[in-house]
Amino acid sequence: MPLIPAPAGVLEIDALWQQDNPNDSSTDTVALLCHPNPLFEGTMNNKVVTTMYRFARDHGMHVVRFNFRGVGQSTGEHDYAEGEVLDAMTVLQWIAGQTNARKLWLGGFSFGGYVTARVAEQVLLSPHVWGLSDFEIAKVALISPSIEKNSSENLSLPIEKTFEIYGDADEVIDPANMQAFAERLGIEVSVVEGAGHFFHGRLSELKRLLEQHSFGNVD
């Protein structure tokens, strides 16, 4: 897996290009995925992130996941979402130099869900700052986002393109708080009955919900 230059040193990247070609003419969308909290062993190989990875791959997107600073071969130290947003924006800038695909499917789980929301905000409000003005957000998927220990006040998102999925038996983040977050922002939400934070035994259901929110009802 390649290592790319980053503010904290280097970031470890796992990129899947459709047809093994980052400029495949039939692929216009690239998915960027953010993993859960490194302080609790979160990595880009987390099974919820992997479910998003397979979903995006199977639906014809290029897919890029990466390890936040201090995880795997990525250098630096955990920075409580601030530095991790910078990490994700750095990866987006790298993506811009690798592929002509300019539609973004942004997805994150738990801590990575919060980071993804902040990344979407940057792309929405300040794309010129990052040299990403030609990118268009297709969807923003927030899976059990960590909105209790990270401030979501004054967060700006592309409301019509953003959705949240969580389990009503989540043992890490209060489901009532995730519901309130979705209602406050006015974003679509799906609740998986009986599912815990990590969607044990429910990953196929999660994948179907990703499909439904991204493309409408599918068989």
C-alpha positions in Angstrom: 0.0 0.0 0.0 1.4 3.4 -0.9 2.5 6.0 1.6 1.7 9.6 0.6 3.2 12.8 2.1 1.0 14.4 4.7 1.3 17.2 7.4 2.1 14.6 10.1 4.6 12.7 7.9 3.0 10.1 5.7 -0.4 8.4 5.3 -1.0 4.8 4.4 -3.5 4.5 1.4 -5.5 1.6 0.0 -6.9 2.6 -3.4 -9.0 0.4 -5.6 -9.4 1.7 -9.2 -12.1 0.3 -11.4 -10.6 -1.7 -14.3 -7.2 -1.1 -12.5 -7.3 2.3 -14.1 -7.8 5.5 -12.1 -8.9 7.2 -15.3 -11.3 4.5 -16.5 -13.7 6.4 -18.8 -16.8 4.7 -17.4 -16.1 5.6 -13.7 -17.1 9.1 -12.6 -17.3 8.6 -8.8 -14.7 8.0 -6.1 -15.5 6.9 -2.6 -13.4 8.1 0.3 -13.9 6.2 3.6 -12.9 7.1 7.1 -12.4 4.6 9.9 -13.3 4.5 13.6 -11.3 5.9 16.6 -7.7 4.8 16.6 -7.7 5.0 20.4 -10.0 2.0 20.4 -8.1 0.0 17.7 -9.9 1.6 14.8 -8.2 1.1 11.4 -9.2 1.2 7.7 -9.7 -2.6 7.9 -12.6 -2.3 10.3 -15.5 -4.5 9.1 -18.0 -1.6 8.8 -15.5 0.3 6.7 -14.9 -2.8 4.7 -18.6 -3.2 4.1 -18.7 0.4 2.7 -15.6 -0.5 0.6 -17.3 -3.5 -0.9 -20.5 -1.6 -1.5 -18.7 1.2 -3.4 -16.5 -1.3 -5.4 -19.5 -3.4 -6.4 -21.4 -0.3 -7.6 -18.7 0.8 -9.9 -16.9 3.4 -7.9 -13.2 3.9 -7.4 -12.6 3.4 -3.6 -9.9 4.9 -1.3 -9.6 4.1 2.4 -6.6 5.1 4.5 -5.2 5.0 8.0 -5.4 8.1 10.1 -2.2 9.5 11.6 -0.6 7.1 14.1 -2.4 4.0 12.7 -0.6 1.3 10.7 2.2 2.9 8.7 0.7 6.4 8.9 2.9 8.6 11.1 2.0 11.1 13.7 -0.2 11.1 16.8 -4.0 11.0 17.3 -5.4 14.5 17.2 -9.0 14.2 18.4 -10.6 14.8 15.0 -8.8 18.1 14.2 -5.7 16.6 12.5 -7.7 13.7 11.2 -9.9 16.1 9.1 -6.7 17.4 7.7 -5.6 13.9 6.9 -8.7 13.2 5.0 -8.5 16.4 3.0 -4.9 15.5 2.2 -6.1 12.2 0.8 -8.7 14.0 -1.2 -6.0 16.2 -2.7 -4.0 13.1 -3.5 -7.1 11.6 -5.2 -7.5 14.7 -7.3 -4.1 14.1 -8.7 -4.7 10.4 -9.4 -8.1 10.3 -11.2 -10.4 12.3 -13.4 -13.4 11.1 -11.4 -14.9 14.2 -9.7 -18.0 12.9 -7.9 -17.4 12.1 -4.3 -19.1 9.5 -2.2 -18.0 10.2 1.4 -18.5 7.6 4.1 -17.3 7.2 7.6 -18.1 5.1 10.7 -18.2 6.2 14.3 -15.2 8.6 14.9 -14.8 8.4 11.1 -18.4 9.4 10.6 -17.8 12.6 12.5 -14.6 13.3 10.5 -16.5 12.6 7.3 -19.1 15.2 8.2 -16.4 17.7 8.7 -14.8 16.8 5.4 -18.1 17.2 3.6 -18.4 20.6 5.2 -15.0 21.6 3.8 -15.8 20.4 0.3 -19.2 22.2 0.5 -18.0 25.5 1.9 -14.3 25.9 1.1 -13.3 23.7 -1.9 -11.1 26.4 -3.3 -9.0 26.4 -0.2 -8.0 22.8 -0.9 -7.9 23.0 -4.7 -11.0 20.8 -5.0 -13.4 23.3 -6.6 -14.2 20.8 -9.5 -15.4 18.1 -7.1 -19.1 17.4 -6.5 -20.5 15.6 -3.5 -22.7 12.7 -4.6 -23.5 11.3 -1.1 -22.4 11.6 2.5 -22.9 8.4 4.6 -22.6 8.8 8.4 -22.6 5.4 10.0 -23.1 5.6 13.8 -21.3 9.0 13.8 -19.5 10.0 17.0 -21.4 13.2 17.8 -21.3 13.0 21.6 -17.7 13.8 22.3 -17.2 15.9 19.1 -19.0 19.2 18.5 -21.5 19.2 15.7 -22.8 22.7 16.4 -22.9 24.9 13.4 -22.0 22.0 11.2 -23.0 22.6 7.5 -23.7 19.6 5.3 -25.3 19.0 1.9 -28.6 18.0 3.5 -30.3 16.4 0.5 -27.2 14.2 -0.1 -26.5 13.2 3.5 -27.8 10.2 5.4 -27.2 8.6 8.8 -27.5 4.9 9.7 -27.4 3.6 13.3 -28.5 0.7 15.4 -31.1 1.2 18.2 -29.1 -1.0 20.5 -25.9 1.0 20.0 -23.8 0.6 23.2 -21.2 3.2 22.4 -23.2 6.2 21.2 -26.7 7.0 22.5 -29.2 6.3 19.8 -31.4 9.1 21.0 -28.5 11.5 20.5 -27.9 10.3 16.9 -31.6 10.6 16.2 -31.6 14.2 17.5 -28.5 15.0 15.4 -30.3 13.8 12.3 -33.5 15.7 13.1 -31.6 18.9 13.9 -29.8 18.8 10.6 -32.7 17.5 8.6 -30.9 14.5 7.1 -32.3 11.1 6.2 -31.9 8.4 8.8 -32.3 4.7 8.9 -32.4 2.8 12.2 -31.4 -0.9 12.3 -33.6 -2.5 14.9 -31.6 -4.5 17.5 -28.2 -3.6 16.0 -25.3 -2.6 18.2 -22.5 -0.1 17.4 -20.5 -2.5 15.3 -23.5 -4.0 13.4 -22.5 -7.6 14.5 -24.4 -10.0 12.3 -26.1 -7.1 10.4 -23.5 -6.1 7.9 -25.5 -7.4 4.9 -28.4 -5.2 6.1 -26.1 -2.3 6.4 -25.0 -2.8 2.8 -28.6 -2.9 1.6 -29.3 0.4 3.3 -26.2 2.0 1.7 -27.6 0.9 -1.6 -31.1 2.2 -0.9 -29.9 5.6 0.3 -27.4 6.0 -2.5 -29.4 4.7 -5.4 -33.0 4.3 -4.3 -34.7 0.9 -3.7 -32.9 -1.9 -5.3 -33.6 -5.6 -5.5 
